[in-house]
Structures are given as structure tokens and as C-alpha cells.
Amino acid sequence: MKIRAEALLFDNDGTLVSSMASVYRCWTRWAGEYGITAEDFARVELHGRPAAEIIADLLPAARVPEALRRIEQLEVEDVPGGVELLPGTKELLSSLPADRWAVVTSATRPLGEARLREAGIDFPALVAADDITRGKPDPEPFLLAAARLGVDPAACVVFEDAPAGLAAGRAAGMRTVALATTHDRAELDADFVVTDLSAVSAQATDGGVEIVLGV
């Protein structure tokens, strides 16, 4: 399957890299510190959402800013040794022109940048939780990334592993490629579904990128 696009927009955790062990380790510690019961913690979706929104589901509004600073501290401190590249990431990104892709993460900028640096990824553009007012599944993060790259949203392809991110990509009017790295394929509503980025190759063309999808 071939797709032509003007820009590619990548989620980070679960798409380019994996830091899931670190995420659950830090959030479990955080929940203990803030007296969150196991039942309340289990009902909240952690993956693919900004930390501020997760915390707002669990704590009164007045406590959110301080609690947000604490989880960011825990996660940034846990980055060394807690991030690994997912299959195909380096190969795909190295084939892309720097002005044709961006990372769109639900993490804060300090955390997102730390994880990308730990994985050895040189990212040309990054949209983080700090840059937006509404996180995924709202389309705002992907629309902002398209605007920063100077590309029509309809000419972008989103690569995501989380249902919230895929919903955001669809809402932005973009084509979506789901990666079955953190969720079952049955949970992934996308134009295309692949195992991971090792099933994706790309070649620069005049004015864009030609993507080839495997399975």
C-alpha cells in the first residue's frame, strides 16, 4: 500500500519509543504519594493523554498544578535507562526530510525532549502538552503541528498507537496509521493498521513523501 503525503506526524511514546515501564512505575509511585486508591487509578486511561488531564480526573482542581509538577519530576528523573527505540524508528526517520515530519506528544516539553534525546532521536519539530490548550483526542495538537510545518492538515499522515491519538488525527482531517504496539488491533480505528514502524518505509518526493506500508 502506497500513500502520498506532504508531512508525517508521529506520536512519541508507543510509536517512536517505548517508555511504558517507566510510565507505570512513576505513575504508581505518584498515585501512592497522593492517596489515589487502586480502584480510582485503574479506571483512568494513562496512555496518550496529557498528564494534566489525567490528574484532573483524580484530584481537585486546586491540587492539579503541584501534582503535575511532581509527576513530571518523577518521569524526567526516570528517563535515563527507561526509554528504548521501537522497531523501525531510526530507519524511517532517517529517510525523511527534516521539514516533512514532527513529533506530537501528550508529554510536557521537558519530558518529551528528554525521552527523544535518551533514544537518540534528532527531532526537527515538536508539539508538546505545553503548546496546546486541549489534548488528544482533540485535534488541536495535530492541527498545530501541521500549521508549524506549513502543510494542509488533509495532506498529513498521523502515526499513532493510542485510540485517543487516532481520534485526534481523524478529527483533524488527517489520514491515520495505527501501530499495534500497545493496543490490540481491534481497538485501533484507523485508515491503516501495521505492527510497528518496521512495516513502514518512505522516500522523499517533490513536495512530499511517498510512504509504503506493509503489515
Buried (B, 14 or more C-beta within 10 A) or exposed (E): EEBEBBBBBBBBBBBBBBBBEBBEBBBEBBBEEBEBEEEEBEEBEBBBBBBBBBBBEBBEEEEBEEBBEBBBBBBBEBBEEBBBBBBBBBEBBEEBEEEBBBBBBBBBBBBBBBBBEBBEBEBBBBBBBBBBEEBBBBBBBBBBBBEBBEBEBEBBBBBBBBBBBBBBBBBBBBBBBBBBBBBEEEEBEBBBBBBBBBBBBBEEEEEBBEBEBEE
